[in-house]
Amino acid sequence: KIGIEDAKHVYLAGAFGNYTNLDNAVKIGLFPEFPNSQFKPIGNGSLSGAYATLISDKKRVEALEIAEKMVYV
């Protein structure tokens, strides 16, 4: 079992991730404090990932490996 203290990164996709004031979001309780992690806005994550897997066999394999390791909390 993992907890929030185990998270290294918290990825926020889309306009929400790009334009949210992360300090304020934590202060009002929108996100918990992740003690050992960094918030990382990534823009349009689904488009970037889809594009990368279409043009690169290596990225396609990497995406499949990452998908197998994902844990939802």
C-alpha positions in Angstrom: 0.0 0.0 0.0 1.3 3.5 -0.8 0.5 6.9 0.6 0.8 10.4 -0.4 4.3 10.6 1.1 5.4 8.1 -1.5 4.6 10.4 -4.5 7.5 11.9 -6.2 5.6 14.0 -8.8 2.0 15.1 -9.2 1.2 15.7 -12.8 -1.6 18.2 -13.7 -2.7 18.1 -17.3 -4.6 20.6 -19.4 -5.5 24.2 -18.8 -6.4 23.3 -15.2 -2.8 22.3 -14.5 -1.3 25.2 -16.4 -3.4 28.0 -14.9 -4.0 26.8 -11.3 -2.2 28.6 -8.6 -0.8 25.6 -6.8 0.1 27.2 -3.5 -3.5 28.6 -3.2 -4.9 25.2 -4.3 -3.1 23.5 -1.5 -4.1 26.2 1.0 -7.8 25.9 0.3 -7.6 22.1 0.4 -8.1 21.4 -3.3 -4.9 19.2 -3.2 -3.4 17.7 -0.1 0.2 18.6 0.8 2.5 16.0 -0.9 5.5 16.2 1.4 8.1 14.6 -0.9 6.7 15.6 -4.3 6.5 18.3 -6.9 3.5 19.5 -8.8 4.2 19.5 -12.5 1.9 21.1 -15.0 2.2 19.2 -18.3 -0.1 20.9 -20.7 -2.2 18.7 -23.1 -0.8 15.4 -21.8 -3.1 13.1 -23.8 -2.2 14.9 -27.1 1.6 14.9 -26.3 1.5 11.2 -25.4 -0.5 10.1 -28.4 1.8 12.0 -30.7 4.9 10.5 -29.1 3.6 7.0 -29.4 2.6 7.4 -33.0 6.0 8.6 -34.2 8.3 6.5 -32.0 8.3 2.7 -31.4 10.5 3.3 -28.4 8.0 5.7 -26.8 5.1 3.2 -27.6 6.9 0.5 -25.6 7.8 2.9 -22.9 4.1 4.0 -22.6 3.0 0.4 -22.3 5.5 -0.2 -19.6 4.4 2.9 -17.6 0.8 1.9 -18.0 1.5 -1.4 -16.3 3.1 0.3 -13.3 0.4 2.9 -12.8 -1.4 3.0 -9.4 -4.5 4.9 -8.8 -4.8 6.5 -5.3 
